[in-house]
Every structure is written in structure tokens, then in C-alpha cells.
Amino acid sequence: MRKILFVMVILSVLLAACAPAATPAPAPAATTAPAAAPAATAATGNAAVKPTGFGDILKGVLARGKLKCGINPSNPGFSVIDSTGAASGLDIDMCRAVAAAVLGDPKLVEFVPTTGDTRFTMLQTGDIDVLIRSTTYTFTRDTDLGLNFAPPYFYDGQGIMVKKASGFTKLEDLNGASICMGRGATTELNLADAMAAKKLKYTASLFDNPDDVFSTFEQGRCDAMSNDKSGLIAQRSMAKNPDDYVILDVTLSKEPLAPVVRQGDDQWYDIIRWTEFALWIADEKGVTQANVDDTKAKSQDAELQRLLGVNGEMGAKLGLKNEWAYNLIKSVGNFDEIWQRNLGPTTKTAIQRGINNQWTKGGLLYAMPLR
């Protein structure tokens, strides 16, 4: 018996020695309590988006009694605030249209100056309610910044302006040139792409203030300037001798300009979109400041009856009064009236509507059905 026990002990020792060493279970990865999802931030890493929910922005505007609209304070034809504080331009009238739709009065708007660098931050942090600043709708701006773009109201393209005396006529003539442009815009990347594609070298001079871009160019401290073509036309209109400058027959990019709002408040997004559509429907159907009262009283057009608050309770669906569209048309007119007032043939910044016309006239503006 003692021999049997001795053998069993020996076998146990041998088996233990031959068995592979037990591998300790891996320690669990260190974990932390999940943090709240970070708010989306601008691609440049500036301020985080201020959280907002459905209906929040409209409530804030109504409580404040004023719309805060971010604009460019020095962009003739689109947005200018003169020395007396008077504001004018297509973007300015778009802001007024929103104020009229929401508050019933186009004067209840504060025009907040922004730069190319600050515009998105001010929208993200809630310093402005909407940005209407000739801002290009791009993929990264739409996906990375916590913002939503409404439909484009102006289809543009980037161009280059030179002095007529330079003799420059094409992009290749600018090899080795210095080119002035605004900082924080799509202009920088578009020009870099276009010049690299043709293996052309240049020096970029960047400025925060659009006026500085043109003044530097005008003084001959750069050979050319680049901007959206509408912006070049606007800048040229301010020159002492506009005929001294030529916009080259070259388009470097697509520049669809659109209003911008923060993500998270679909009601406010709808209000901005349908303000645009209301202006376009009125344009398409010939409803103007002068005839809107008569149209409201007499028109048998079902869509116009819904637009002007006669039938359909459409305003309530936006959280607004049913006269929302009537108020904005009565205040600023239809989209063509806004265009002619600011960019028409009698203005210094005359621009033909072209592709910015109604779809019925060969353009790209197409309002969704109001029904």
C-alpha cells in the first residue's frame, strides 16, 4: 500500500512538471466611464458646437425679438454696412426675409459682421442664428462642422482678376506671380489645386479683410487677386477706375453659395429653407411687393393660396404665423426683386442672373412644391 502511494505521488510530481505553465488571463483593458459624445468641431479646431434641439433657435429668436444674421460687412451687391450703419445687398435682404417670416418685421434683424475665419465659429457657438455670407457649400463644411447648409441661392465660380495693363489673359501667364486672396475661404485650396494641375508656381498673400485684398492688389503689391467671380465684380465696382481691371475667362471651381445653420434644430433648418423657397415661388409666379395684396385677395392658384396664408395652415407647420410668406414678400419682394435691387443692370455690381434664374427660364433655382 505504501508502495502504491509512493508511486502515485511520484507520478503527480512528474505530471505537474511536464504540464505547461498556466498562462495568466490577460488583464482587462483599462476602461473609463463613457464620456458624453463630443460636439462636432470646426476643421480648424475652433469652438465646439453649442447644443441645440428642435425648436430651440426659434424660441430664442422670439424671446429676443430679433434675428442675429451673420454677414460680410464689405461685399458690395451682397452685404455692405455703410458709415451711417445702413445695410444693403442680396445677403442683407435674405436676412430681412427671414426676420419678416419669423418676427413679422424685416427691421427686427441684427447684422453681425463675420470674417472668413470667424463665421463658422460664431454660428457653432450660437452668437448668430443663421449665416448668410456668400458661403460655399462643400462636403467637409457640411460634415465636419456640426452645421447644415440650406439650398444654394447663388451659383458662382472662382475666378482671377488682373490689371488690364498687365497683359495677362490666361492662368499660365501667372506662373511665378503673387496672388492676393481672403483667408479661411475655399479660395486658397481651389487655387492651389488649379495651379498644381498645370505645374505653375505662385505666392499666396492672405488677408482677413476683403478690403485689404483689393487695396493690396490695387497698389500693385500683388499681380492678381482671386475670389468668387461675384466677389471680383463687387471689388472692381469700388475701384476708382473699374475699367482698369479684367476678370480672366477662367473658372477654377464650383461655388454654390448657401445659408448655413447649426445642426440639431430641424425646425429652424426648415424655416430657412422654406424662406428661400417662398422667395422663389413668388418669383416663378410673378408675385411682387406691389401685387401681393391683390394676389392674396383674388388668386385662384391653390399653391399661392397656401403660400399667402389663405388656405392650408402652412405657417403652423413651421411654428410660424400663417402669414409668414406674405410678410416676407410684402417686406422684401420676390427673389428677382431682391436681385434687381442689388445686382441688376442699373447697379455698380451688375450681374446677369444666368444659371441663377428660375428653372422655368433655364436656371437652377427650383422651389419644392408647397403642398
Secondary structure in CASP SS format (residue, H / E / C, confidence):
PFRMAT SS
TARGET T0000
AUTHOR 0000-0000-0000
METHOD secondary structure of the structure
MODEL  1
M C 1.00
R H 1.00
K H 1.00
I H 1.00
L H 1.00
F H 1.00
V H 1.00
M H 1.00
V H 1.00
I H 1.00
L H 1.00
S H 1.00
V H 1.00
L H 1.00
L H 1.00
A H 1.00
A H 1.00
C H 1.00
A C 1.00
P C 1.00
A C 1.00
A C 1.00
T C 1.00
P C 1.00
A C 1.00
P C 1.00
A C 1.00
P C 1.00
A C 1.00
A C 1.00
T C 1.00
T C 1.00
A C 1.00
P C 1.00
A C 1.00
A C 1.00
A C 1.00
P C 1.00
A C 1.00
A C 1.00
T E 1.00
A C 1.00
A C 1.00
T C 1.00
G C 1.00
N C 1.00
A C 1.00
A E 1.00
V C 1.00
K C 1.00
P C 1.00
T C 1.00
G C 1.00
F C 1.00
G C 1.00
D H 1.00
I H 1.00
L H 1.00
K H 1.00
G H 1.00
V H 1.00
L H 1.00
A H 1.00
R H 1.00
G C 1.00
K C 1.00
L E 1.00
K E 1.00
C E 1.00
G E 1.00
I E 1.00
N C 1.00
P C 1.00
S E 1.00
N E 1.00
P C 1.00
G C 1.00
F C 1.00
S E 1.00
V E 1.00
I E 1.00
D C 1.00
S C 1.00
T C 1.00
G C 1.00
A C 1.00
A E 1.00
S E 1.00
G C 1.00
L H 1.00
D H 1.00
I H 1.00
D H 1.00
M H 1.00
C H 1.00
R H 1.00
A H 1.00
V H 1.00
A H 1.00
A H 1.00
A H 1.00
V H 1.00
L H 1.00
G C 1.00
D C 1.00
P C 1.00
K C 1.00
L C 1.00
V E 1.00
E E 1.00
F E 1.00
V E 1.00
P E 1.00
T C 1.00
T C 1.00
G C 1.00
D C 1.00
T C 1.00
R H 1.00
F H 1.00
T H 1.00
M H 1.00
L H 1.00
Q H 1.00
T C 1.00
G C 1.00
D C 1.00
I C 1.00
D C 1.00
V E 1.00
L E 1.00
I C 1.00
R C 1.00
S C 1.00
T C 1.00
T E 1.00
Y C 1.00
T C 1.00
F H 1.00
T H 1.00
R H 1.00
D H 1.00
T H 1.00
D H 1.00
L C 1.00
G C 1.00
L E 1.00
N E 1.00
F E 1.00
A C 1.00
P C 1.00
P C 1.00
Y C 1.00
F E 1.00
Y E 1.00
D E 1.00
G C 1.00
Q E 1.00
G E 1.00
I E 1.00
M E 1.00
V E 1.00
K E 1.00
K H 1.00
A H 1.00
S H 1.00
G C 1.00
F C 1.00
T C 1.00
K C 1.00
L H 1.00
E H 1.00
D H 1.00
L H 1.00
N C 1.00
G C 1.00
A E 1.00
S E 1.00
I E 1.00
C E 1.00
M E 1.00
G E 1.00
R C 1.00
G C 1.00
A C 1.00
T C 1.00
T H 1.00
E H 1.00
L H 1.00
N H 1.00
L H 1.00
A H 1.00
D H 1.00
A H 1.00
M H 1.00
A H 1.00
A H 1.00
K C 1.00
K C 1.00
L C 1.00
K C 1.00
Y E 1.00
T E 1.00
A E 1.00
S E 1.00
L E 1.00
F E 1.00
D C 1.00
N C 1.00
P H 1.00
D H 1.00
D H 1.00
V H 1.00
F H 1.00
S H 1.00
T H 1.00
F H 1.00
E H 1.00
Q C 1.00
G C 1.00
R C 1.00
C C 1.00
D C 1.00
A E 1.00
M E 1.00
S E 1.00
N E 1.00
D E 1.00
K H 1.00
S H 1.00
G H 1.00
L H 1.00
I H 1.00
A H 1.00
Q H 1.00
R H 1.00
S H 1.00
M C 1.00
A C 1.00
K C 1.00
N C 1.00
P H 1.00
D H 1.00
D H 1.00
Y E 1.00
V E 1.00
I E 1.00
L C 1.00
D C 1.00
V C 1.00
T C 1.00
L C 1.00
S C 1.00
K C 1.00
E E 1.00
P E 1.00
L E 1.00
A C 1.00
P C 1.00
V E 1.00
V E 1.00
R E 1.00
Q C 1.00
G C 1.00
D C 1.00
D H 1.00
Q H 1.00
W H 1.00
Y H 1.00
D H 1.00
I H 1.00
I H 1.00
R H 1.00
W H 1.00
T H 1.00
E H 1.00
F H 1.00
A H 1.00
L H 1.00
W H 1.00
I H 1.00
A H 1.00
D H 1.00
E H 1.00
K H 1.00
G C 1.00
V C 1.00
T C 1.00
Q C 1.00
A C 1.00
N C 1.00
V H 1.00
D H 1.00
D H 1.00
T H 1.00
K H 1.00
A H 1.00
K H 1.00
S C 1.00
Q C 1.00
D C 1.00
A H 1.00
E H 1.00
L H 1.00
Q H 1.00
R H 1.00
L H 1.00
L C 1.00
G C 1.00
V C 1.00
N C 1.00
G C 1.00
E C 1.00
M H 1.00
G H 1.00
A H 1.00
K H 1.00
L H 1.00
G C 1.00
L C 1.00
K C 1.00
N C 1.00
E C 1.00
W H 1.00
A H 1.00
Y H 1.00
N H 1.00
L H 1.00
I H 1.00
K H 1.00
S H 1.00
V H 1.00
G C 1.00
N C 1.00
F H 1.00
D H 1.00
E H 1.00
I H 1.00
W H 1.00
Q H 1.00
R H 1.00
N H 1.00
L H 1.00
G C 1.00
P C 1.00
T C 1.00
T C 1.00
K C 1.00
T C 1.00
A C 1.00
I C 1.00
Q C 1.00
R C 1.00
G H 1.00
I H 1.00
N H 1.00
N C 1.00
Q E 1.00
W H 1.00
T H 1.00
K H 1.00
G C 1.00
G C 1.00
L C 1.00
L E 1.00
Y C 1.00
A C 1.00
M C 1.00
P C 1.00
L C 1.00
R C 1.00
END
